[in-house]
């Protein structure tokens, strides 16, 4: 069971380095495009959505990583 937790945590950490910057580029790039096209309202809404979405994803990822670390510690002790 500890090996399963380790493999899941490794996959979670391995994909973190490229997934968050790509999502940030997509969200903030869309917002920048709205601003560049002259739609300040849509750009502001997308910027707010981007901040909330990236924040929630980061919090959820780190929370899940912490839970896996706790599980691994309990299984090994």
Biopython code that builds the backbone (N, CA, C, O; Angstrom):
import numpy as np
from Bio.PDB.StructureBuilder import StructureBuilder

atoms = [
    (1, "UNK", "N", (0.816, -1.183, 0.000)),
    (1, "UNK", "CA", (0.000, 0.000, 0.000)),
    (1, "UNK", "C", (0.875, 1.269, 0.000)),
    (1, "UNK", "O", (0.531, 2.272, -0.626)),
    (2, "UNK", "N", (2.006, 1.203, 0.711)),
    (2, "UNK", "CA", (2.913, 2.354, 0.748)),
    (2, "UNK", "C", (3.486, 2.641, -0.639)),
    (2, "UNK", "O", (3.701, 3.801, -0.990)),
    (3, "UNK", "N", (3.732, 1.600, -1.427)),
    (3, "UNK", "CA", (4.235, 1.790, -2.786)),
    (3, "UNK", "C", (3.201, 2.493, -3.656)),
    (3, "UNK", "O", (3.560, 3.316, -4.498)),
    (4, "UNK", "N", (1.937, 2.182, -3.464)),
    (4, "UNK", "CA", (0.867, 2.843, -4.207)),
    (4, "UNK", "C", (0.801, 4.328, -3.855)),
    (4, "UNK", "O", (0.649, 5.171, -4.739)),
    (5, "UNK", "N", (0.914, 4.641, -2.596)),
    (5, "UNK", "CA", (0.908, 6.038, -2.161)),
    (5, "UNK", "C", (2.117, 6.763, -2.719)),
    (5, "UNK", "O", (2.000, 7.900, -3.175)),
    (6, "UNK", "N", (3.279, 6.121, -2.690)),
    (6, "UNK", "CA", (4.496, 6.740, -3.226)),
    (6, "UNK", "C", (4.380, 7.015, -4.723)),
    (6, "UNK", "O", (4.774, 8.081, -5.195)),
    (7, "UNK", "N", (3.840, 6.057, -5.463)),
    (7, "UNK", "CA", (3.720, 6.256, -6.908)),
    (7, "UNK", "C", (2.718, 7.366, -7.228)),
    (7, "UNK", "O", (2.930, 8.154, -8.150)),
    (8, "UNK", "N", (1.643, 7.423, -6.471)),
    (8, "UNK", "CA", (0.652, 8.484, -6.689)),
    (8, "UNK", "C", (1.239, 9.853, -6.362)),
    (8, "UNK", "O", (0.999, 10.819, -7.086)),
    (9, "UNK", "N", (1.990, 9.939, -5.301)),
    (9, "UNK", "CA", (2.593, 11.210, -4.919)),
    (9, "UNK", "C", (3.668, 11.618, -5.931)),
    (9, "UNK", "O", (3.807, 12.802, -6.238)),
    (10, "UNK", "N", (4.414, 10.665, -6.444)),
    (10, "UNK", "CA", (5.437, 10.969, -7.438)),
    (10, "UNK", "C", (4.794, 11.502, -8.720)),
    (10, "UNK", "O", (5.299, 12.458, -9.308)),
    (11, "UNK", "N", (3.690, 10.899, -9.160)),
    (11, "UNK", "CA", (2.991, 11.382, -10.348)),
    (11, "UNK", "C", (2.416, 12.771, -10.124)),
    (11, "UNK", "O", (2.431, 13.607, -11.027)),
    (12, "UNK", "N", (1.913, 13.014, -8.931)),
    (12, "UNK", "CA", (1.363, 14.323, -8.600)),
    (12, "UNK", "C", (2.444, 15.395, -8.658)),
    (12, "UNK", "O", (2.210, 16.484, -9.182)),
    (13, "UNK", "N", (3.619, 15.097, -8.126)),
    (13, "UNK", "CA", (4.717, 16.066, -8.116)),
    (13, "UNK", "C", (5.375, 16.207, -9.481)),
    (13, "UNK", "O", (5.832, 17.293, -9.837)),
    (14, "UNK", "N", (5.428, 15.126, -10.247)),
    (14, "UNK", "CA", (6.089, 15.152, -11.556)),
    (14, "UNK", "C", (5.361, 16.082, -12.523)),
    (14, "UNK", "O", (6.007, 16.782, -13.304)),
    (15, "UNK", "N", (4.055, 16.102, -12.485)),
    (15, "UNK", "CA", (3.288, 16.903, -13.434)),
    (15, "UNK", "C", (3.063, 18.329, -12.965)),
    (15, "UNK", "O", (2.550, 19.150, -13.725)),
    (16, "UNK", "N", (3.433, 18.642, -11.739)),
    (16, "UNK", "CA", (3.189, 19.974, -11.190)),
    (16, "UNK", "C", (4.031, 21.037, -11.876)),
    (16, "UNK", "O", (3.562, 22.159, -12.069)),
    (17, "UNK", "N", (5.269, 20.708, -12.252)),
    (17, "UNK", "CA", (6.192, 21.714, -12.764)),
    (17, "UNK", "C", (5.745, 22.301, -14.095)),
    (17, "UNK", "O", (6.068, 23.451, -14.393)),
    (18, "UNK", "N", (5.002, 21.531, -14.913)),
    (18, "UNK", "CA", (4.567, 22.072, -16.198)),
    (18, "UNK", "C", (3.082, 22.412, -16.208)),
    (18, "UNK", "O", (2.661, 23.264, -16.991)),
    (19, "UNK", "N", (2.289, 21.782, -15.375)),
    (19, "UNK", "CA", (0.839, 21.996, -15.432)),
    (19, "UNK", "C", (0.438, 23.385, -14.933)),
    (19, "UNK", "O", (-0.378, 24.053, -15.568)),
    (20, "UNK", "N", (0.995, 23.823, -13.818)),
    (20, "UNK", "CA", (0.614, 25.126, -13.276)),
    (20, "UNK", "C", (1.037, 26.286, -14.180)),
    (20, "UNK", "O", (0.229, 27.185, -14.410)),
    (21, "UNK", "N", (2.266, 26.305, -14.701)),
    (21, "UNK", "CA", (2.600, 27.401, -15.622)),
    (21, "UNK", "C", (1.752, 27.400, -16.898)),
    (21, "UNK", "O", (1.401, 28.463, -17.410)),
    (22, "UNK", "N", (1.426, 26.218, -17.407)),
    (22, "UNK", "CA", (0.593, 26.148, -18.606)),
    (22, "UNK", "C", (-0.812, 26.671, -18.327)),
    (22, "UNK", "O", (-1.363, 27.427, -19.127)),
    (23, "UNK", "N", (-1.389, 26.278, -17.211)),
    (23, "UNK", "CA", (-2.713, 26.777, -16.854)),
    (23, "UNK", "C", (-2.693, 28.281, -16.603)),
    (23, "UNK", "O", (-3.622, 28.987, -16.994)),
    (24, "UNK", "N", (-1.650, 28.769, -15.959)),
    (24, "UNK", "CA", (-1.539, 30.206, -15.728)),
    (24, "UNK", "C", (-1.421, 30.948, -17.059)),
    (24, "UNK", "O", (-2.033, 32.002, -17.234)),
    (25, "UNK", "N", (-0.652, 30.416, -17.986)),
    (25, "UNK", "CA", (-0.523, 31.036, -19.300)),
    (25, "UNK", "C", (-1.868, 31.080, -20.021)),
    (25, "UNK", "O", (-2.214, 32.093, -20.628)),
    (26, "UNK", "N", (-2.612, 30.006, -19.958)),
    (26, "UNK", "CA", (-3.924, 29.966, -20.607)),
    (26, "UNK", "C", (-4.875, 30.966, -19.966)),
    (26, "UNK", "O", (-5.493, 31.769, -20.665)),
    (27, "UNK", "N", (-5.000, 30.925, -18.632)),
    (27, "UNK", "CA", (-5.942, 31.809, -17.950)),
    (27, "UNK", "C", (-5.558, 33.278, -18.096)),
    (27, "UNK", "O", (-6.387, 34.102, -18.483)),
    (28, "UNK", "N", (-4.303, 33.607, -17.789)),
    (28, "UNK", "CA", (-3.889, 35.007, -17.835)),
    (28, "UNK", "C", (-3.732, 35.498, -19.274)),
    (28, "UNK", "O", (-3.934, 36.680, -19.549)),
    (29, "UNK", "N", (-3.378, 34.610, -20.180)),
    (29, "UNK", "CA", (-3.312, 34.983, -21.596)),
    (29, "UNK", "C", (-4.677, 35.329, -22.158)),
    (29, "UNK", "O", (-4.815, 36.277, -22.931)),
    (30, "UNK", "N", (-5.685, 34.562, -21.770)),
    (30, "UNK", "CA", (-7.048, 34.871, -22.196)),
    (30, "UNK", "C", (-7.485, 36.221, -21.661)),
    (30, "UNK", "O", (-8.109, 37.008, -22.373)),
    (31, "UNK", "N", (-7.159, 36.484, -20.420)),
    (31, "UNK", "CA", (-7.481, 37.778, -19.834)),
    (31, "UNK", "C", (-6.761, 38.906, -20.568)),
    (31, "UNK", "O", (-7.362, 39.945, -20.840)),
    (32, "UNK", "N", (-5.492, 38.717, -20.888)),
    (32, "UNK", "CA", (-4.731, 39.734, -21.617)),
    (32, "UNK", "C", (-5.318, 39.974, -23.009)),
    (32, "UNK", "O", (-5.339, 41.107, -23.488)),
    (33, "UNK", "N", (-5.789, 38.918, -23.649)),
    (33, "UNK", "CA", (-6.412, 39.083, -24.964)),
    (33, "UNK", "C", (-7.705, 39.888, -24.871)),
    (33, "UNK", "O", (-7.989, 40.715, -25.737)),
    (34, "UNK", "N", (-8.478, 39.649, -23.829)),
    (34, "UNK", "CA", (-9.698, 40.436, -23.640)),
    (34, "UNK", "C", (-9.360, 41.903, -23.419)),
    (34, "UNK", "O", (-10.008, 42.783, -23.985)),
    (35, "UNK", "N", (-8.342, 42.172, -22.595)),
    (35, "UNK", "CA", (-7.928, 43.555, -22.367)),
    (35, "UNK", "C", (-7.423, 44.185, -23.659)),
    (35, "UNK", "O", (-7.733, 45.342, -23.945)),
    (36, "UNK", "N", (-6.649, 43.436, -24.444)),
    (36, "UNK", "CA", (-6.089, 43.967, -25.683)),
    (36, "UNK", "C", (-7.164, 44.264, -26.719)),
    (36, "UNK", "O", (-7.009, 45.167, -27.541)),
    (37, "UNK", "N", (-8.250, 43.506, -26.679)),
    (37, "UNK", "CA", (-9.329, 43.748, -27.640)),
    (37, "UNK", "C", (-10.220, 44.909, -27.217)),
    (37, "UNK", "O", (-11.112, 45.309, -27.965)),
    (38, "UNK", "N", (-9.990, 45.452, -26.028)),
    (38, "UNK", "CA", (-10.744, 46.613, -25.570)),
    (38, "UNK", "C", (-11.905, 46.305, -24.656)),
    (38, "UNK", "O", (-12.631, 47.215, -24.256)),
    (39, "UNK", "N", (-12.096, 45.070, -24.322)),
    (39, "UNK", "CA", (-13.196, 44.688, -23.444)),
    (39, "UNK", "C", (-12.679, 44.596, -22.010)),
    (39, "UNK", "O", (-12.239, 43.537, -21.562)),
    (40, "UNK", "N", (-12.737, 45.714, -21.305)),
    (40, "UNK", "CA", (-12.194, 45.771, -19.950)),
    (40, "UNK", "C", (-13.032, 44.936, -18.981)),
    (40, "UNK", "O", (-12.481, 44.297, -18.086)),
    (41, "UNK", "N", (-14.331, 44.935, -19.147)),
    (41, "UNK", "CA", (-15.205, 44.155, -18.256)),
    (41, "UNK", "C", (-14.931, 42.661, -18.351)),
    (41, "UNK", "O", (-14.788, 41.982, -17.334)),
    (42, "UNK", "N", (-14.859, 42.153, -19.577)),
    (42, "UNK", "CA", (-14.593, 40.721, -19.772)),
    (42, "UNK", "C", (-13.175, 40.374, -19.333)),
    (42, "UNK", "O", (-12.941, 39.305, -18.769)),
    (43, "UNK", "N", (-12.229, 41.274, -19.590)),
    (43, "UNK", "CA", (-10.850, 41.035, -19.168)),
    (43, "UNK", "C", (-10.735, 40.986, -17.658)),
    (43, "UNK", "O", (-10.029, 40.138, -17.112)),
    (44, "UNK", "N", (-11.426, 41.892, -16.978)),
    (44, "UNK", "CA", (-11.403, 41.904, -15.513)),
    (44, "UNK", "C", (-12.055, 40.655, -14.944)),
    (44, "UNK", "O", (-11.556, 40.064, -13.986)),
    (45, "UNK", "N", (-13.169, 40.258, -15.535)),
    (45, "UNK", "CA", (-13.858, 39.044, -15.075)),
    (45, "UNK", "C", (-12.968, 37.817, -15.268)),
    (45, "UNK", "O", (-12.884, 36.959, -14.389)),
    (46, "UNK", "N", (-12.313, 37.741, -16.410)),
    (46, "UNK", "CA", (-11.432, 36.599, -16.681)),
    (46, "UNK", "C", (-10.213, 36.625, -15.772)),
    (46, "UNK", "O", (-9.740, 35.574, -15.340)),
    (47, "UNK", "N", (-9.701, 37.815, -15.476)),
    (47, "UNK", "CA", (-8.566, 37.924, -14.566)),
    (47, "UNK", "C", (-8.944, 37.454, -13.164)),
    (47, "UNK", "O", (-8.179, 36.737, -12.520)),
    (48, "UNK", "N", (-10.121, 37.857, -12.695)),
    (48, "UNK", "CA", (-10.599, 37.386, -11.391)),
    (48, "UNK", "C", (-10.795, 35.888, -11.375)),
    (48, "UNK", "O", (-10.420, 35.214, -10.416)),
    (49, "UNK", "N", (-11.387, 35.364, -12.442)),
    (49, "UNK", "CA", (-11.573, 33.920, -12.548)),
    (49, "UNK", "C", (-10.234, 33.195, -12.573)),
    (49, "UNK", "O", (-10.095, 32.129, -11.974)),
    (50, "UNK", "N", (-9.255, 33.760, -13.256)),
    (50, "UNK", "CA", (-7.925, 33.144, -13.335)),
    (50, "UNK", "C", (-7.276, 33.071, -11.965)),
    (50, "UNK", "O", (-6.716, 32.039, -11.594)),
    (51, "UNK", "N", (-7.347, 34.155, -11.215)),
    (51, "UNK", "CA", (-6.742, 34.178, -9.875)),
    (51, "UNK", "C", (-7.415, 33.151, -8.974)),
    (51, "UNK", "O", (-6.741, 32.408, -8.261)),
    (52, "UNK", "N", (-8.736, 33.109, -9.006)),
    (52, "UNK", "CA", (-9.470, 32.153, -8.161)),
    (52, "UNK", "C", (-9.170, 30.716, -8.586)),
    (52, "UNK", "O", (-8.933, 29.860, -7.734)),
    (53, "UNK", "N", (-9.177, 30.444, -9.878)),
    (53, "UNK", "CA", (-8.970, 29.075, -10.367)),
    (53, "UNK", "C", (-7.552, 28.584, -10.067)),
    (53, "UNK", "O", (-7.377, 27.464, -9.588)),
    (54, "UNK", "N", (-6.545, 29.404, -10.342)),
    (54, "UNK", "CA", (-5.162, 28.995, -10.075)),
    (54, "UNK", "C", (-4.942, 28.826, -8.575)),
    (54, "UNK", "O", (-4.274, 27.884, -8.146)),
    (55, "UNK", "N", (-5.496, 29.728, -7.783)),
    (55, "UNK", "CA", (-5.377, 29.608, -6.326)),
    (55, "UNK", "C", (-6.020, 28.342, -5.799)),
    (55, "UNK", "O", (-5.451, 27.652, -4.953)),
    (56, "UNK", "N", (-7.215, 28.035, -6.302)),
    (56, "UNK", "CA", (-7.911, 26.827, -5.854)),
    (56, "UNK", "C", (-7.153, 25.568, -6.280)),
    (56, "UNK", "O", (-7.020, 24.626, -5.499)),
    (57, "UNK", "N", (-6.657, 25.553, -7.520)),
    (57, "UNK", "CA", (-5.916, 24.387, -7.992)),
    (57, "UNK", "C", (-4.627, 24.177, -7.200)),
    (57, "UNK", "O", (-4.283, 23.046, -6.859)),
    (58, "UNK", "N", (-3.921, 25.258, -6.909)),
    (58, "UNK", "CA", (-2.682, 25.143, -6.132)),
    (58, "UNK", "C", (-2.981, 24.659, -4.719)),
    (58, "UNK", "O", (-2.292, 23.779, -4.205)),
    (59, "UNK", "N", (-4.005, 25.229, -4.088)),
    (59, "UNK", "CA", (-4.367, 24.818, -2.729)),
    (59, "UNK", "C", (-4.770, 23.346, -2.712)),
    (59, "UNK", "O", (-4.352, 22.596, -1.830)),
    (60, "UNK", "N", (-5.573, 22.937, -3.672)),
    (60, "UNK", "CA", (-6.034, 21.548, -3.727)),
    (60, "UNK", "C", (-4.864, 20.595, -3.971)),
    (60, "UNK", "O", (-4.802, 19.522, -3.370)),
    (61, "UNK", "N", (-3.942, 20.979, -4.844)),
    (61, "UNK", "CA", (-2.786, 20.131, -5.130)),
    (61, "UNK", "C", (-1.906, 19.962, -3.906)),
    (61, "UNK", "O", (-1.509, 18.844, -3.577)),
    (62, "UNK", "N", (-1.595, 21.063, -3.224)),
    (62, "UNK", "CA", (-0.732, 20.969, -2.042)),
    (62, "UNK", "C", (-1.433, 20.250, -0.890)),
    (62, "UNK", "O", (-0.784, 19.555, -0.109)),
    (63, "UNK", "N", (-2.742, 20.411, -0.781)),
    (63, "UNK", "CA", (-3.496, 19.705, 0.258)),
    (63, "UNK", "C", (-3.448, 18.199, 0.004)),
    (63, "UNK", "O", (-3.250, 17.416, 0.933)),
    (64, "UNK", "N", (-3.629, 17.797, -1.252)),
    (64, "UNK", "CA", (-3.601, 16.383, -1.588)),
    (64, "UNK", "C", (-2.204, 15.803, -1.377)),
    (64, "UNK", "O", (-2.057, 14.673, -0.911)),
    (65, "UNK", "N", (-1.182, 16.583, -1.723)),
    (65, "UNK", "CA", (0.203, 16.148, -1.506)),
    (65, "UNK", "C", (0.471, 15.946, -0.018)),
    (65, "UNK", "O", (1.106, 14.966, 0.372)),
    (66, "UNK", "N", (-0.008, 16.864, 0.810)),
    (66, "UNK", "CA", (0.177, 16.746, 2.258)),
    (66, "UNK", "C", (-0.556, 15.517, 2.805)),
    (66, "UNK", "O", (-0.040, 14.818, 3.677)),
    (67, "UNK", "N", (-1.754, 15.261, 2.291)),
    (67, "UNK", "CA", (-2.501, 14.081, 2.748)),
    (67, "UNK", "C", (-1.792, 12.788, 2.363)),
    (67, "UNK", "O", (-1.769, 11.840, 3.147)),
    (68, "UNK", "N", (-1.211, 12.740, 1.161)),
    (68, "UNK", "CA", (-0.461, 11.560, 0.756)),
    (68, "UNK", "C", (0.772, 11.369, 1.624)),
    (68, "UNK", "O", (1.124, 10.236, 1.955)),
    (69, "UNK", "N", (1.440, 12.467, 2.000)),
    (69, "UNK", "CA", (2.603, 12.366, 2.885)),
    (69, "UNK", "C", (2.190, 11.827, 4.252)),
    (69, "UNK", "O", (2.902, 11.011, 4.837)),
    (70, "UNK", "N", (1.059, 12.271, 4.756)),
    (70, "UNK", "CA", (0.568, 11.764, 6.040)),
    (70, "UNK", "C", (0.219, 10.285, 5.943)),
    (70, "UNK", "O", (0.502, 9.516, 6.862)),
    (71, "UNK", "N", (-0.400, 9.881, 4.822)),
    (71, "UNK", "CA", (-0.735, 8.466, 4.634)),
    (71, "UNK", "C", (0.519, 7.608, 4.595)),
    (71, "UNK", "O", (0.572, 6.542, 5.209)),
    (72, "UNK", "N", (1.536, 8.085, 3.863)),
    (72, "UNK", "CA", (2.790, 7.344, 3.764)),
    (72, "UNK", "C", (3.438, 7.213, 5.134)),
    (72, "UNK", "O", (3.959, 6.150, 5.470)),
    (73, "UNK", "N", (3.414, 8.267, 5.918)),
    (73, "UNK", "CA", (3.984, 8.206, 7.266)),
    (73, "UNK", "C", (3.250, 7.223, 8.162)),
    (73, "UNK", "O", (3.873, 6.504, 8.943)),
    (74, "UNK", "N", (1.953, 7.191, 8.055)),
    (74, "UNK", "CA", (1.165, 6.247, 8.866)),
    (74, "UNK", "C", (1.388, 4.803, 8.433)),
    (74, "UNK", "O", (1.403, 3.892, 9.262)),
    (75, "UNK", "N", (1.562, 4.601, 7.118)),
    (75, "UNK", "CA", (1.767, 3.242, 6.648)),
    (75, "UNK", "C", (3.151, 2.708, 7.016)),
    (75, "UNK", "O", (3.302, 1.507, 7.244)),
    (76, "UNK", "N", (4.149, 3.563, 7.077)),
    (76, "UNK", "CA", (5.504, 3.130, 7.372)),
    (76, "UNK", "C", (5.769, 2.999, 8.867)),
    (76, "UNK", "O", (6.736, 2.351, 9.268)),
    (77, "UNK", "N", (4.931, 3.602, 9.689)),
    (77, "UNK", "CA", (5.189, 3.500, 11.131)),
    (77, "UNK", "C", (4.463, 2.333, 11.762)),
    (77, "UNK", "O", (4.578, 2.113, 12.968)),
]
sb = StructureBuilder()
sb.init_structure("model")
sb.init_model(0)
sb.init_chain("A")
sb.init_seg("    ")
for serial, (resi, resn, name, xyz) in enumerate(atoms, 1):
    if name == "N":
        sb.init_residue(resn, " ", resi, " ")
    sb.init_atom(name, np.array(xyz, "f"), 0.0, 1.0, " ", f" {name:<3s}", serial, name[0])
structure = sb.get_structure()
